[in-house]
Amino acid sequence: MAIKDQPQPPRSRQIGSILLLLSGVFLLANLFLPNLLGNPIPRVPYSLFIHEVQDGQVEGVSVGQNEIRYQMKGENDQPGLVYATTPIFDLELPKLLEQNGVEFAATPPPKNGWIGSVLSWVIPPLIFVAIWQLFLGRGGGQQGVFIDW
């Protein structure tokens, strides 16, 4: 059988495959690239964070929804190291920070990255189209998906 005689997949199936591949690449890039490109911030236990605040070693604190980042006091006008810890529901934390002269602020909630926004708009229609194609393919060439009793 010549190459020209071989049946070609339908154009809609090719487009669907390309869109599925692209969405998979975007998803993998969104999951793995931020972790590979950024410098990881060392994580410490919450108890160590409190101990360092009480010892006067902490210069500034940024309290976020999922993480507390703090900067240690540096030497010779050099910025100190930055560490992160998991927040615990502690109503005494602002008082402790004020008592020890630590500058603190709340971080706004993180925004979704552009890849996440694109995927949230692209994947649902792709799923809908895939299900629609599945039903049309099972219809055996019929015009609809409904069974005539």
DADA-V393880 format. One record per pair of residues at least 12 apart in sequence whose ideal C-beta (glycine too) atoms are under 7 Angstrom apart, sorted by the first residue. I is the first residue (numbers start at 0). J is the second residue. D is the distance in Angstrom with one decimal. If there is no record, write none. Layout:
i=I j=J d=D
i=I j=J d=D
This chain:
i=11 j=132 d=7.0
i=15 j=128 d=6.6
i=15 j=129 d=6.7
i=15 j=132 d=6.8
i=18 j=125 d=5.7
i=19 j=125 d=6.7
i=22 j=118 d=6.5
i=22 j=121 d=5.9
i=22 j=122 d=5.9
i=22 j=125 d=6.4
i=25 j=114 d=5.3
i=25 j=117 d=6.6
i=25 j=118 d=5.8
i=26 j=118 d=6.3
i=28 j=114 d=6.4
i=29 j=112 d=6.4
i=29 j=114 d=4.1
i=29 j=115 d=6.1
i=40 j=68 d=6.7
i=40 j=81 d=5.8
i=40 j=82 d=6.6
i=40 j=83 d=4.6
i=41 j=82 d=5.5
i=42 j=83 d=5.2
i=42 j=84 d=6.5
i=43 j=82 d=5.1
i=43 j=84 d=5.4
i=44 j=84 d=6.7
i=45 j=84 d=5.0
i=45 j=85 d=6.3
i=45 j=87 d=5.2
i=48 j=67 d=6.7
i=48 j=69 d=6.4
i=48 j=84 d=4.6
i=52 j=95 d=6.0
i=52 j=96 d=6.5
i=52 j=99 d=5.4
i=52 j=101 d=6.0
i=53 j=99 d=6.7
i=55 j=99 d=5.9
i=56 j=71 d=5.6
i=56 j=72 d=5.9
i=57 j=69 d=5.2
i=57 j=71 d=6.3
i=57 j=101 d=5.2
i=58 j=70 d=5.0
i=58 j=71 d=6.5
i=58 j=72 d=4.6
i=58 j=79 d=6.0
i=59 j=101 d=6.7
i=59 j=102 d=4.5
i=59 j=103 d=6.8
i=60 j=96 d=6.0
i=60 j=101 d=5.7
i=60 j=103 d=4.1
i=61 j=104 d=5.8
i=61 j=106 d=5.1
i=62 j=86 d=6.6
i=62 j=103 d=6.3
i=62 j=105 d=5.2
i=62 j=106 d=6.7
i=63 j=106 d=3.9
i=64 j=108 d=5.6
i=66 j=83 d=5.2
i=66 j=85 d=6.8
i=66 j=86 d=6.8
i=67 j=83 d=6.7
i=67 j=84 d=5.0
i=67 j=86 d=5.0
i=68 j=81 d=6.1
i=68 j=83 d=5.0
i=69 j=82 d=5.9
